[in-house]
Amino acid sequence: MDDKRLYSPSVTKEVIQKYGFKFSKSLGQNFLIDGNIIDNICIESGITDSDFVLEIGPGIGTLTQSLCERAKKVIAIELDRKLLPILEETLSSYDNVEVVHGDVLKIDLESLLREKFKGEKASVVANLPYYITTPIIMRFLEEKINVEKIVVMVQKEVAYRMKANPGNKDYGALSIAVQYYSDPEIILNVPKNVFMPRPNVDSAVIMLNIHKEPRYSVSDEKLLFQIVKAAFGKRRKTLLNALSSSGLGLTKDEVNKALERCGIDPKRRGETLTISEYVTLTESIAQAK
Ligand code: SAM
């Protein structure tokens, strides 16, 4: 099987039949069956033979094979135990890969990366399980895991939300969280027919270039994201109403004064504020608390 590429649909079918593997919808198992998409992901992510790569959900190893051919070392975290014997076979000719059985949301990522990559910065490259796209990305960003970029296949709609700017209908708490920590760039739009089985949604590959130095300085990150959540939780309301009727514990008068102090019109809606404005507002609200 070594010399046969897994992205060929007939090879994928052959592998899953050999092992009696059944796709699990609940684990988001949609395997790539298109060599061009895989090449594009690898090229656009700019992985070279000095790079360490963390893959989330290798499946039967289709993207993993190409990553192994380009990177110095690949660690692949897979939750589904039934895929482990398959990966052992499909990745047997590569000596720079290690498959780790576990849940990417629970595993101790800091220790894993420190142990396997000896503290060197890594890149995440993955075709993510869509049912947990946002928690996975937010875990890497919020916990400031030592990675320099995250190149991932996600639902198209989620990719556009991550990239959206103020005033755009897709702009929301996810856009702010992602852009607070990184510069997102959509690198590929991907149709449904490059997966087996076909998902119900279109996909896109997004690259998040993590800021080397924090771009925004805020004294209380937790409060910033509470404010963002409150502002978008009541999208139709003005900032004044949304923030004073949220769990922030502030009266209308306090919110009004905090907004005035930083020169933000209380009648504006949360969806019009830039990240810098949210940062300024956070400092102003912190004074009121
Ligand atoms: N990389 C393969 C490909 O492109 O063909 C498979 C991608 S498939 C969309 C997502 C993979 O993530 C599956 O192999 C699934 O078993 C795995 N997975 C699902 N939940 C996971 C979790 N919590 N932690 C690690 N892997 C997970």
py3Dmol code that shows the C-alpha trace and the ligand (Angstrom):
import py3Dmol

protein = """\
ATOM      1  CA  MET A   1       0.000   0.000   0.000  1.00  0.00           C
ATOM      2  CA  ASP A   2       3.063   2.224   0.536  1.00  0.00           C
ATOM      3  CA  ASP A   3       3.436   3.299  -3.060  1.00  0.00           C
ATOM      4  CA  LYS A   4      -0.294   3.857  -3.559  1.00  0.00           C
ATOM      5  CA  ARG A   5      -1.572   7.277  -2.628  1.00  0.00           C
ATOM      6  CA  LEU A   6      -4.377   7.226  -0.084  1.00  0.00           C
ATOM      7  CA  TYR A   7      -6.121  10.185  -1.678  1.00  0.00           C
ATOM      8  CA  SER A   8      -7.132   7.964  -4.571  1.00  0.00           C
ATOM      9  CA  PRO A   9     -10.772   7.050  -3.785  1.00  0.00           C
ATOM     10  CA  SER A  10     -10.170   3.419  -4.756  1.00  0.00           C
ATOM     11  CA  VAL A  11      -7.200   3.150  -2.361  1.00  0.00           C
ATOM     12  CA  THR A  12      -9.201   4.747   0.482  1.00  0.00           C
ATOM     13  CA  LYS A  13     -12.022   2.261  -0.185  1.00  0.00           C
ATOM     14  CA  GLU A  14      -9.563  -0.623  -0.264  1.00  0.00           C
ATOM     15  CA  VAL A  15      -8.073   0.386   3.100  1.00  0.00           C
ATOM     16  CA  ILE A  16     -11.365   0.842   4.888  1.00  0.00           C
ATOM     17  CA  GLN A  17     -12.712  -2.442   3.476  1.00  0.00           C
ATOM     18  CA  LYS A  18      -9.596  -4.327   4.518  1.00  0.00           C
ATOM     19  CA  TYR A  19     -10.046  -3.189   8.118  1.00  0.00           C
ATOM     20  CA  GLY A  20     -13.873  -3.255   8.103  1.00  0.00           C
ATOM     21  CA  PHE A  21     -13.774   0.418   9.100  1.00  0.00           C
ATOM     22  CA  LYS A  22     -17.100   2.274   9.427  1.00  0.00           C
ATOM     23  CA  PHE A  23     -17.139   6.080   9.163  1.00  0.00           C
ATOM     24  CA  SER A  24     -18.385   7.793  12.312  1.00  0.00           C
ATOM     25  CA  LYS A  25     -20.509  10.863  11.652  1.00  0.00           C
ATOM     26  CA  SER A  26     -20.309  11.886  15.294  1.00  0.00           C
ATOM     27  CA  LEU A  27     -16.486  12.020  15.093  1.00  0.00           C
ATOM     28  CA  GLY A  28     -16.662  14.226  11.994  1.00  0.00           C
ATOM     29  CA  GLN A  29     -14.997  11.628   9.781  1.00  0.00           C
ATOM     30  CA  ASN A  30     -14.873  12.968   6.222  1.00  0.00           C
ATOM     31  CA  PHE A  31     -11.624  11.839   4.634  1.00  0.00           C
ATOM     32  CA  LEU A  32      -9.871  13.751   1.854  1.00  0.00           C
ATOM     33  CA  ILE A  33      -9.762  12.031  -1.533  1.00  0.00           C
ATOM     34  CA  ASP A  34      -8.153  14.734  -3.688  1.00  0.00           C
ATOM     35  CA  GLY A  35      -4.411  15.001  -4.199  1.00  0.00           C
ATOM     36  CA  ASN A  36      -4.540  18.586  -5.478  1.00  0.00           C
ATOM     37  CA  ILE A  37      -6.226  19.843  -2.317  1.00  0.00           C
ATOM     38  CA  ILE A  38      -3.653  18.039  -0.179  1.00  0.00           C
ATOM     39  CA  ASP A  39      -0.756  19.483  -2.237  1.00  0.00           C
ATOM     40  CA  ASN A  40      -2.271  22.951  -1.975  1.00  0.00           C
ATOM     41  CA  ILE A  41      -2.653  22.709   1.804  1.00  0.00           C
ATOM     42  CA  CYS A  42       0.991  21.643   2.120  1.00  0.00           C
ATOM     43  CA  ILE A  43       2.302  24.283  -0.305  1.00  0.00           C
ATOM     44  CA  GLU A  44       0.265  27.151   1.163  1.00  0.00           C
ATOM     45  CA  SER A  45       1.261  26.222   4.705  1.00  0.00           C
ATOM     46  CA  GLY A  46       4.901  26.616   3.616  1.00  0.00           C
ATOM     47  CA  ILE A  47       6.088  23.557   5.555  1.00  0.00           C
ATOM     48  CA  THR A  48       9.758  22.730   4.953  1.00  0.00           C
ATOM     49  CA  ASP A  49      12.068  19.971   6.175  1.00  0.00           C
ATOM     50  CA  SER A  50      13.029  22.013   9.210  1.00  0.00           C
ATOM     51  CA  ASP A  51       9.422  22.312  10.440  1.00  0.00           C
ATOM     52  CA  PHE A  52       7.565  20.488  13.201  1.00  0.00           C
ATOM     53  CA  VAL A  53       3.926  19.763  12.444  1.00  0.00           C
ATOM     54  CA  LEU A  54       1.055  18.832  14.697  1.00  0.00           C
ATOM     55  CA  GLU A  55      -1.848  17.208  12.867  1.00  0.00           C
ATOM     56  CA  ILE A  56      -5.235  16.816  14.526  1.00  0.00           C
ATOM     57  CA  GLY A  57      -7.281  13.825  13.374  1.00  0.00           C
ATOM     58  CA  PRO A  58      -5.119  12.007  10.774  1.00  0.00           C
ATOM     59  CA  GLY A  59      -7.984   9.649   9.812  1.00  0.00           C
ATOM     60  CA  ILE A  60      -6.348   6.934   7.672  1.00  0.00           C
ATOM     61  CA  GLY A  61      -3.268   9.123   7.133  1.00  0.00           C
ATOM     62  CA  THR A  62      -4.024  10.764   3.783  1.00  0.00           C
ATOM     63  CA  LEU A  63      -2.825  14.298   4.626  1.00  0.00           C
ATOM     64  CA  THR A  64      -0.292  12.859   7.094  1.00  0.00           C
ATOM     65  CA  GLN A  65       1.647  11.104   4.307  1.00  0.00           C
ATOM     66  CA  SER A  66       2.216  14.388   2.462  1.00  0.00           C
ATOM     67  CA  LEU A  67       3.103  16.192   5.694  1.00  0.00           C
ATOM     68  CA  CYS A  68       5.689  13.494   6.495  1.00  0.00           C
ATOM     69  CA  GLU A  69       7.264  13.991   3.081  1.00  0.00           C
ATOM     70  CA  ARG A  70       7.744  17.730   3.679  1.00  0.00           C
ATOM     71  CA  ALA A  71       8.240  18.238   7.413  1.00  0.00           C
ATOM     72  CA  LYS A  72      11.004  17.349   9.827  1.00  0.00           C
ATOM     73  CA  LYS A  73       8.646  15.664  12.249  1.00  0.00           C
ATOM     74  CA  VAL A  74       4.886  15.086  12.454  1.00  0.00           C
ATOM     75  CA  ILE A  75       2.834  14.308  15.536  1.00  0.00           C
ATOM     76  CA  ALA A  76      -0.749  13.264  14.784  1.00  0.00           C
ATOM     77  CA  ILE A  77      -3.404  13.119  17.515  1.00  0.00           C
ATOM     78  CA  GLU A  78      -6.252  10.722  16.724  1.00  0.00           C
ATOM     79  CA  LEU A  79      -9.214   9.978  18.983  1.00  0.00           C
ATOM     80  CA  ASP A  80     -10.671   6.960  17.165  1.00  0.00           C
ATOM     81  CA  ARG A  81      -8.866   3.853  18.386  1.00  0.00           C
ATOM     82  CA  LYS A  82     -10.107   1.890  15.344  1.00  0.00           C
ATOM     83  CA  LEU A  83      -7.898   4.026  13.105  1.00  0.00           C
ATOM     84  CA  LEU A  84      -4.682   3.196  14.960  1.00  0.00           C
ATOM     85  CA  PRO A  85      -3.903  -0.154  13.251  1.00  0.00           C
ATOM     86  CA  ILE A  86      -4.713   1.423   9.878  1.00  0.00           C
ATOM     87  CA  LEU A  87      -2.322   4.328  10.529  1.00  0.00           C
ATOM     88  CA  GLU A  88       0.352   1.881  11.585  1.00  0.00           C
ATOM     89  CA  GLU A  89       0.188   0.363   8.128  1.00  0.00           C
ATOM     90  CA  THR A  90      -0.337   3.479   5.984  1.00  0.00           C
ATOM     91  CA  LEU A  91       2.449   5.430   7.708  1.00  0.00           C
ATOM     92  CA  SER A  92       4.855   2.486   8.068  1.00  0.00           C
ATOM     93  CA  SER A  93       7.341   3.837   5.541  1.00  0.00           C
ATOM     94  CA  TYR A  94       7.844   7.159   7.385  1.00  0.00           C
ATOM     95  CA  ASP A  95      10.198   7.373  10.338  1.00  0.00           C
ATOM     96  CA  ASN A  96       9.406  11.001  11.197  1.00  0.00           C
ATOM     97  CA  VAL A  97       5.818  10.504  12.388  1.00  0.00           C
ATOM     98  CA  GLU A  98       4.246   9.516  15.659  1.00  0.00           C
ATOM     99  CA  VAL A  99       0.543   8.904  16.180  1.00  0.00           C
ATOM    100  CA  VAL A 100      -0.757   9.802  19.622  1.00  0.00           C
ATOM    101  CA  HIS A 101      -4.079   8.358  20.729  1.00  0.00           C
ATOM    102  CA  GLY A 102      -6.176  10.984  22.514  1.00  0.00           C
ATOM    103  CA  ASP A 103      -8.704  13.776  22.456  1.00  0.00           C
ATOM    104  CA  VAL A 104      -7.227  17.055  21.235  1.00  0.00           C
ATOM    105  CA  LEU A 105      -9.512  18.974  23.599  1.00  0.00           C
ATOM    106  CA  LYS A 106      -8.284  17.075  26.669  1.00  0.00           C
ATOM    107  CA  ILE A 107      -4.686  16.116  25.989  1.00  0.00           C
ATOM    108  CA  ASP A 108      -1.914  18.098  27.712  1.00  0.00           C
ATOM    109  CA  LEU A 109      -0.758  19.925  24.575  1.00  0.00           C
ATOM    110  CA  GLU A 110       1.985  21.970  26.225  1.00  0.00           C
ATOM    111  CA  SER A 111       3.714  18.861  27.607  1.00  0.00           C
ATOM    112  CA  LEU A 112       3.191  16.922  24.375  1.00  0.00           C
ATOM    113  CA  LEU A 113       4.790  19.632  22.239  1.00  0.00           C
ATOM    114  CA  ARG A 114       7.606  20.185  24.724  1.00  0.00           C
ATOM    115  CA  GLU A 115       8.376  16.477  24.820  1.00  0.00           C
ATOM    116  CA  LYS A 116       8.071  15.729  21.095  1.00  0.00           C
ATOM    117  CA  PHE A 117       9.360  18.948  19.552  1.00  0.00           C
ATOM    118  CA  LYS A 118      11.824  19.867  22.307  1.00  0.00           C
ATOM    119  CA  GLY A 119      10.298  23.310  22.725  1.00  0.00           C
ATOM    120  CA  GLU A 120      10.711  24.214  18.995  1.00  0.00           C
ATOM    121  CA  LYS A 121       7.784  26.136  17.553  1.00  0.00           C
ATOM    122  CA  ALA A 122       5.371  24.011  15.553  1.00  0.00           C
ATOM    123  CA  SER A 123       2.606  24.518  13.004  1.00  0.00           C
ATOM    124  CA  VAL A 124      -0.799  22.911  13.185  1.00  0.00           C
ATOM    125  CA  VAL A 125      -1.981  21.491   9.855  1.00  0.00           C
ATOM    126  CA  ALA A 126      -5.263  19.577   9.819  1.00  0.00           C
ATOM    127  CA  ASN A 127      -8.569  18.734   8.251  1.00  0.00           C
ATOM    128  CA  LEU A 128     -10.520  19.319  11.443  1.00  0.00           C
ATOM    129  CA  PRO A 129     -13.468  17.320  12.783  1.00  0.00           C
ATOM    130  CA  TYR A 130     -16.149  19.974  12.197  1.00  0.00           C
ATOM    131  CA  TYR A 131     -18.207  19.288  15.335  1.00  0.00           C
ATOM    132  CA  ILE A 132     -15.436  20.827  17.459  1.00  0.00           C
ATOM    133  CA  THR A 133     -13.769  23.332  15.088  1.00  0.00           C
ATOM    134  CA  THR A 134     -14.229  26.383  17.309  1.00  0.00           C
ATOM    135  CA  PRO A 135     -13.251  24.754  20.647  1.00  0.00           C
ATOM    136  CA  ILE A 136     -10.080  23.338  19.056  1.00  0.00           C
ATOM    137  CA  ILE A 137      -8.994  26.671  17.570  1.00  0.00           C
ATOM    138  CA  MET A 138      -9.906  28.585  20.721  1.00  0.00           C
ATOM    139  CA  ARG A 139      -7.946  26.144  22.853  1.00  0.00           C
ATOM    140  CA  PHE A 140      -4.746  26.822  20.885  1.00  0.00           C
ATOM    141  CA  LEU A 141      -5.295  30.588  20.937  1.00  0.00           C
ATOM    142  CA  GLU A 142      -6.492  31.136  24.501  1.00  0.00           C
ATOM    143  CA  GLU A 143      -4.010  28.757  26.093  1.00  0.00           C
ATOM    144  CA  LYS A 144      -1.266  30.375  23.977  1.00  0.00           C
ATOM    145  CA  ILE A 145       0.008  26.980  22.881  1.00  0.00           C
ATOM    146  CA  ASN A 146       3.478  27.308  21.338  1.00  0.00           C
ATOM    147  CA  VAL A 147       2.514  27.228  17.619  1.00  0.00           C
ATOM    148  CA  GLU A 148       3.320  29.803  14.950  1.00  0.00           C
ATOM    149  CA  LYS A 149       0.511  29.065  12.552  1.00  0.00           C
ATOM    150  CA  ILE A 150      -2.651  27.041  12.304  1.00  0.00           C
ATOM    151  CA  VAL A 151      -3.650  25.854   8.820  1.00  0.00           C
ATOM    152  CA  VAL A 152      -6.967  24.083   8.955  1.00  0.00           C
ATOM    153  CA  MET A 153      -9.837  22.864   6.822  1.00  0.00           C
ATOM    154  CA  VAL A 154     -13.087  24.052   8.409  1.00  0.00           C
ATOM    155  CA  GLN A 155     -16.686  24.690   7.380  1.00  0.00           C
ATOM    156  CA  LYS A 156     -16.655  27.562   4.871  1.00  0.00           C
ATOM    157  CA  GLU A 157     -19.093  29.557   6.968  1.00  0.00           C
ATOM    158  CA  VAL A 158     -16.835  29.327  10.038  1.00  0.00           C
ATOM    159  CA  ALA A 159     -13.768  30.377   8.007  1.00  0.00           C
ATOM    160  CA  TYR A 160     -15.599  33.503   6.849  1.00  0.00           C
ATOM    161  CA  ARG A 161     -16.712  34.284  10.410  1.00  0.00           C
ATOM    162  CA  MET A 162     -13.107  34.101  11.618  1.00  0.00           C
ATOM    163  CA  LYS A 163     -11.993  36.520   8.909  1.00  0.00           C
ATOM    164  CA  ALA A 164     -14.909  39.013   9.035  1.00  0.00           C
ATOM    165  CA  ASN A 165     -14.483  42.726   9.808  1.00  0.00           C
ATOM    166  CA  PRO A 166     -16.804  45.169  11.644  1.00  0.00           C
ATOM    167  CA  GLY A 167     -20.021  45.846   9.790  1.00  0.00           C
ATOM    168  CA  ASN A 168     -19.922  42.510   7.945  1.00  0.00           C
ATOM    169  CA  LYS A 169     -22.846  40.168   8.704  1.00  0.00           C
ATOM    170  CA  ASP A 170     -20.370  37.414   9.672  1.00  0.00           C
ATOM    171  CA  TYR A 171     -18.537  39.611  12.222  1.00  0.00           C
ATOM    172  CA  GLY A 172     -18.968  38.302  15.746  1.00  0.00           C
ATOM    173  CA  ALA A 173     -17.304  37.071  18.933  1.00  0.00           C
ATOM    174  CA  LEU A 174     -15.361  34.429  16.961  1.00  0.00           C
ATOM    175  CA  SER A 175     -13.930  37.046  14.544  1.00  0.00           C
ATOM    176  CA  ILE A 176     -12.726  39.134  17.466  1.00  0.00           C
ATOM    177  CA  ALA A 177     -11.240  36.196  19.392  1.00  0.00           C
ATOM    178  CA  VAL A 178      -9.376  34.899  16.317  1.00  0.00           C
ATOM    179  CA  GLN A 179      -8.146  38.328  15.183  1.00  0.00           C
ATOM    180  CA  TYR A 180      -7.103  39.293  18.697  1.00  0.00           C
ATOM    181  CA  TYR A 181      -4.497  36.523  18.590  1.00  0.00           C
ATOM    182  CA  SER A 182      -3.770  36.058  14.868  1.00  0.00           C
ATOM    183  CA  ASP A 183      -4.033  37.259  11.269  1.00  0.00           C
ATOM    184  CA  PRO A 184      -6.456  34.971   9.445  1.00  0.00           C
ATOM    185  CA  GLU A 185      -6.153  34.331   5.713  1.00  0.00           C
ATOM    186  CA  ILE A 186      -8.465  32.119   3.651  1.00  0.00           C
ATOM    187  CA  ILE A 187      -6.231  30.114   1.354  1.00  0.00           C
ATOM    188  CA  LEU A 188      -8.604  27.721  -0.394  1.00  0.00           C
ATOM    189  CA  ASN A 189     -12.301  27.224  -0.981  1.00  0.00           C
ATOM    190  CA  VAL A 190     -13.091  23.529  -1.054  1.00  0.00           C
ATOM    191  CA  PRO A 191     -16.118  21.778  -2.600  1.00  0.00           C
ATOM    192  CA  LYS A 192     -17.961  18.861  -0.971  1.00  0.00           C
ATOM    193  CA  ASN A 193     -16.874  16.273  -3.536  1.00  0.00           C
ATOM    194  CA  VAL A 194     -13.256  16.009  -2.330  1.00  0.00           C
ATOM    195  CA  PHE A 195     -14.306  14.090   0.780  1.00  0.00           C
ATOM    196  CA  MET A 196     -15.438  10.548   1.486  1.00  0.00           C
ATOM    197  CA  PRO A 197     -18.209  10.524   2.630  1.00  0.00           C
ATOM    198  CA  ARG A 198     -19.357  13.916   1.316  1.00  0.00           C
ATOM    199  CA  PRO A 199     -20.199  16.412   4.073  1.00  0.00           C
ATOM    200  CA  ASN A 200     -23.370  18.528   3.901  1.00  0.00           C
ATOM    201  CA  VAL A 201     -21.454  21.801   3.951  1.00  0.00           C
ATOM    202  CA  ASP A 202     -18.820  23.514   1.817  1.00  0.00           C
ATOM    203  CA  SER A 203     -15.366  23.913   3.315  1.00  0.00           C
ATOM    204  CA  ALA A 204     -12.424  26.289   3.270  1.00  0.00           C
ATOM    205  CA  VAL A 205      -8.817  26.161   4.380  1.00  0.00           C
ATOM    206  CA  ILE A 206      -7.872  29.033   6.647  1.00  0.00           C
ATOM    207  CA  MET A 207      -4.398  29.986   7.861  1.00  0.00           C
ATOM    208  CA  LEU A 208      -4.085  31.758  11.207  1.00  0.00           C
ATOM    209  CA  ASN A 209      -0.698  33.443  11.557  1.00  0.00           C
ATOM    210  CA  ILE A 210      -0.313  33.823  15.310  1.00  0.00           C
ATOM    211  CA  HIS A 211       0.920  37.256  16.420  1.00  0.00           C
ATOM    212  CA  LYS A 212       4.490  36.908  17.685  1.00  0.00           C
ATOM    213  CA  GLU A 213       3.958  39.770  20.105  1.00  0.00           C
ATOM    214  CA  PRO A 214       0.460  40.559  21.427  1.00  0.00           C
ATOM    215  CA  ARG A 215      -1.048  43.171  19.139  1.00  0.00           C
ATOM    216  CA  TYR A 216      -3.377  44.578  21.772  1.00  0.00           C
ATOM    217  CA  SER A 217      -2.597  45.420  25.342  1.00  0.00           C
ATOM    218  CA  VAL A 218      -5.468  44.794  27.716  1.00  0.00           C
ATOM    219  CA  SER A 219      -5.214  44.481  31.485  1.00  0.00           C
ATOM    220  CA  ASP A 220      -7.965  41.858  31.785  1.00  0.00           C
ATOM    221  CA  GLU A 221      -8.411  39.519  28.763  1.00  0.00           C
ATOM    222  CA  LYS A 222     -11.218  37.656  30.491  1.00  0.00           C
ATOM    223  CA  LEU A 223     -13.207  40.872  30.926  1.00  0.00           C
ATOM    224  CA  LEU A 224     -12.583  41.801  27.256  1.00  0.00           C
ATOM    225  CA  PHE A 225     -14.148  38.568  26.043  1.00  0.00           C
ATOM    226  CA  GLN A 226     -17.033  38.870  28.547  1.00  0.00           C
ATOM    227  CA  ILE A 227     -17.793  42.293  27.105  1.00  0.00           C
ATOM    228  CA  VAL A 228     -17.574  41.012  23.513  1.00  0.00           C
ATOM    229  CA  LYS A 229     -19.897  38.114  24.374  1.00  0.00           C
ATOM    230  CA  ALA A 230     -22.366  40.457  26.051  1.00  0.00           C
ATOM    231  CA  ALA A 231     -22.288  42.908  23.125  1.00  0.00           C
ATOM    232  CA  PHE A 232     -22.976  40.202  20.524  1.00  0.00           C
ATOM    233  CA  GLY A 233     -25.336  38.207  22.732  1.00  0.00           C
ATOM    234  CA  LYS A 234     -27.936  40.890  22.112  1.00  0.00           C
ATOM    235  CA  ARG A 235     -26.994  41.799  18.537  1.00  0.00           C
ATOM    236  CA  ARG A 236     -30.055  43.910  17.813  1.00  0.00           C
ATOM    237  CA  LYS A 237     -29.610  46.044  20.927  1.00  0.00           C
ATOM    238  CA  THR A 238     -27.515  49.171  21.365  1.00  0.00           C
ATOM    239  CA  LEU A 239     -24.279  48.752  23.321  1.00  0.00           C
ATOM    240  CA  LEU A 240     -25.823  50.603  26.241  1.00  0.00           C
ATOM    241  CA  ASN A 241     -28.744  48.168  26.479  1.00  0.00           C
ATOM    242  CA  ALA A 242     -26.761  45.027  25.659  1.00  0.00           C
ATOM    243  CA  LEU A 243     -24.034  45.682  28.239  1.00  0.00           C
ATOM    244  CA  SER A 244     -26.353  46.806  31.036  1.00  0.00           C
ATOM    245  CA  SER A 245     -28.688  43.825  30.684  1.00  0.00           C
ATOM    246  CA  SER A 246     -25.878  41.246  30.557  1.00  0.00           C
ATOM    247  CA  GLY A 247     -24.126  39.353  33.328  1.00  0.00           C
ATOM    248  CA  LEU A 248     -21.477  42.069  33.723  1.00  0.00           C
ATOM    249  CA  GLY A 249     -23.213  43.433  36.823  1.00  0.00           C
ATOM    250  CA  LEU A 250     -23.202  47.051  35.648  1.00  0.00           C
ATOM    251  CA  THR A 251     -26.051  49.562  35.839  1.00  0.00           C
ATOM    252  CA  LYS A 252     -27.158  51.546  32.806  1.00  0.00           C
ATOM    253  CA  ASP A 253     -25.570  54.632  34.292  1.00  0.00           C
ATOM    254  CA  GLU A 254     -22.223  52.882  34.813  1.00  0.00           C
ATOM    255  CA  VAL A 255     -22.203  51.540  31.246  1.00  0.00           C
ATOM    256  CA  ASN A 256     -23.151  54.947  29.888  1.00  0.00           C
ATOM    257  CA  LYS A 257     -20.313  56.627  31.758  1.00  0.00           C
ATOM    258  CA  ALA A 258     -17.784  53.959  30.692  1.00  0.00           C
ATOM    259  CA  LEU A 259     -18.815  54.423  27.037  1.00  0.00           C
ATOM    260  CA  GLU A 260     -18.647  58.202  27.306  1.00  0.00           C
ATOM    261  CA  ARG A 261     -15.202  58.069  28.938  1.00  0.00           C
ATOM    262  CA  CYS A 262     -13.765  56.322  25.892  1.00  0.00           C
ATOM    263  CA  GLY A 263     -15.761  58.285  23.324  1.00  0.00           C
ATOM    264  CA  ILE A 264     -17.962  55.435  22.058  1.00  0.00           C
ATOM    265  CA  ASP A 265     -21.543  56.377  21.195  1.00  0.00           C
ATOM    266  CA  PRO A 266     -23.846  54.319  23.513  1.00  0.00           C
ATOM    267  CA  LYS A 267     -26.310  53.957  20.616  1.00  0.00           C
ATOM    268  CA  ARG A 268     -23.834  51.996  18.497  1.00  0.00           C
ATOM    269  CA  ARG A 269     -24.248  48.246  18.155  1.00  0.00           C
ATOM    270  CA  GLY A 270     -21.599  45.711  19.135  1.00  0.00           C
ATOM    271  CA  GLU A 271     -21.146  44.608  15.522  1.00  0.00           C
ATOM    272  CA  THR A 272     -19.708  48.025  14.560  1.00  0.00           C
ATOM    273  CA  LEU A 273     -16.837  48.124  17.061  1.00  0.00           C
ATOM    274  CA  THR A 274     -13.249  47.284  16.078  1.00  0.00           C
ATOM    275  CA  ILE A 275     -11.058  45.162  18.346  1.00  0.00           C
ATOM    276  CA  SER A 276      -9.153  48.302  19.409  1.00  0.00           C
ATOM    277  CA  GLU A 277     -12.433  49.897  20.465  1.00  0.00           C
ATOM    278  CA  TYR A 278     -13.338  46.786  22.485  1.00  0.00           C
ATOM    279  CA  VAL A 279      -9.927  47.002  24.163  1.00  0.00           C
ATOM    280  CA  THR A 280     -10.428  50.681  25.055  1.00  0.00           C
ATOM    281  CA  LEU A 281     -13.936  49.930  26.296  1.00  0.00           C
ATOM    282  CA  THR A 282     -12.604  47.098  28.463  1.00  0.00           C
ATOM    283  CA  GLU A 283     -10.162  49.454  30.196  1.00  0.00           C
ATOM    284  CA  SER A 284     -12.955  51.955  30.739  1.00  0.00           C
ATOM    285  CA  ILE A 285     -15.330  49.322  32.146  1.00  0.00           C
ATOM    286  CA  ALA A 286     -12.545  47.958  34.382  1.00  0.00           C
ATOM    287  CA  GLN A 287     -12.424  51.404  35.997  1.00  0.00           C
ATOM    288  CA  ALA A 288     -16.156  51.256  36.657  1.00  0.00           C
ATOM    289  CA  LYS A 289     -16.028  47.856  38.344  1.00  0.00           C
TER     290      LYS A 289
END
"""
ligand_1 = """\
27
SAM
N -7.023 13.998 8.217
C -7.936 13.027 7.635
C -8.233 13.404 6.208
O -8.072 14.592 5.893
O -8.632 12.548 5.421
C -9.225 12.895 8.446
C -9.972 14.184 8.740
S -11.560 13.941 9.471
C -12.385 15.407 8.902
C -11.351 14.330 11.200
C -10.533 13.336 12.027
O -10.485 13.786 13.381
C -11.076 11.914 12.093
O -10.043 11.009 11.877
C -11.628 11.780 13.524
O -11.602 10.460 14.016
C -10.671 12.682 14.276
N -11.194 13.243 15.544
C -12.485 13.508 15.866
N -12.577 14.036 17.104
C -11.300 14.121 17.579
C -10.745 14.588 18.810
N -11.514 15.083 19.774
N -9.395 14.512 18.976
C -8.599 14.008 17.976
N -9.080 13.557 16.792
C -10.409 13.615 16.598
"""
view = py3Dmol.view(width=600, height=400)
view.addModel(protein, "pdb")
view.setStyle({"model": 0}, {"cartoon": {"style": "trace"}})
view.addModel(ligand_1, "xyz")
view.setStyle({"model": 1}, {"stick": {}})
view.zoomTo()
view.show()
